[in-house]
Amino acid sequence: MLVVAGTDEHVGGISYMAFTSDGRRLACGCGDGAVMVWNTSVGASLASTTAHSGEVTGLAWVERLAQRTLVSTGKDSAVKVWFEKRSASGVTLEQAWCNDWLKSLPLSVSVCSTAHSMFIAHSNGKVTVWDVSSPQLDVVQTHEFLAHDVGATSVQVSRGGDLLVTGGKDATAKLWQKNEEDGTWKGVALQRSTGHAAPITSVEFSHTARDFVSASDDGTAIVWNVERREPKFRVVAHDGAVLCATFLGDSALVTGAKDKTIMVRLKGFLFVSFLPLW
């Protein structure tokens, strides 16, 4: 296990994390608006900056550009693009683009690097779609659609860029397919008889996009089969809200909860670790 340290000076703890696809960089967002980038091979901090005047709500790496590029969103209603810059004195995060007048609070961000598209979930229930192919020039909004009536809390795009999953304060997870002709997104009906009973906190696709997981304030996580549009299984192993859920490979599910536990479900067996997370 690699331990990274040195975040004690930040108020509010870590609010969001994002790895690059090669695992060599870890970006962390903080409750005080700071963003830090770590070299995971040695556990050392490379760069940090005060990115937002409020809590960082989302982070995503934009791959396949000429230089390492990071997107951040915050409770200051801003979305920003950062370049990792190297010089003789070290590594810095340089702001390449900023939109700080979003009409609705951004609560989550996801990037499809193959299409250079960025997706932001907003507190008004909408998802906005942006072109991030040339962030040094401009980042342009191309589409928007209403995903949830109450508020969109989480969004993730599949690696291929043809599927999107969102979660909302209305306790629903929704699957969307891209219309290749005009670039719009159409909702795909999911089987709702065994859904969540409280707002969704996190959604994420598996590596192959055959499944996705939704986590909720109701203390459960549900893994859904994309092709059949129905739940595969539900995880009920936490005392309190499940704050995040992610896949580890194609056979393991990891969940983190408000009860300060991390649970790993591997091929039908449950392994629960009680960790001093904060």
Number of C-alpha atoms within 10 A of each C-alpha: 3 8 8 13 10 8 14 9 8 15 13 12 16 20 18 20 18 17 17 16 11 7 11 12 20 19 25 23 30 25 21 21 25 23 26 20 24 20 16 18 10 11 14 14 19 19 17 17 15 14 26 25 15 18 24 30 27 25 27 24 24 27 18 13 13 7 11 16 22 24 24 28 30 28 19 19 20 22 26 20 26 22 20 17 14 11 7 5 6 9 15 18 23 14 18 19 17 17 12 14 11 12 11 16 23 29 21 29 27 25 28 21 19 13 15 18 21 25 24 25 31 27 21 18 23 22 25 19 22 17 18 23 19 12 21 13 10 14 20 15 14 13 15 16 13 15 27 24 13 16 24 32 31 30 26 26 25 20 18 12 17 17 21 26 24 26 30 29 21 18 24 20 32 20 21 18 16 15 12 9 6 8 13 15 19 15 14 14 11 18 11 12 8 11 19 22 14 18 22 29 25 25 28 26 24 20 14 12 19 14 21 27 26 31 32 30 22 19 21 26 32 23 23 22 17 19 9 12 16 19 20 14 14 17 16 13 17 21 14 16 21 28 20 23 28 20 20 14 10 14 11 16 21 17 23 20 23 16 16 16 18 21 19 19 17 14 10 9 9 14 11 15 11 10 10 7 11 6
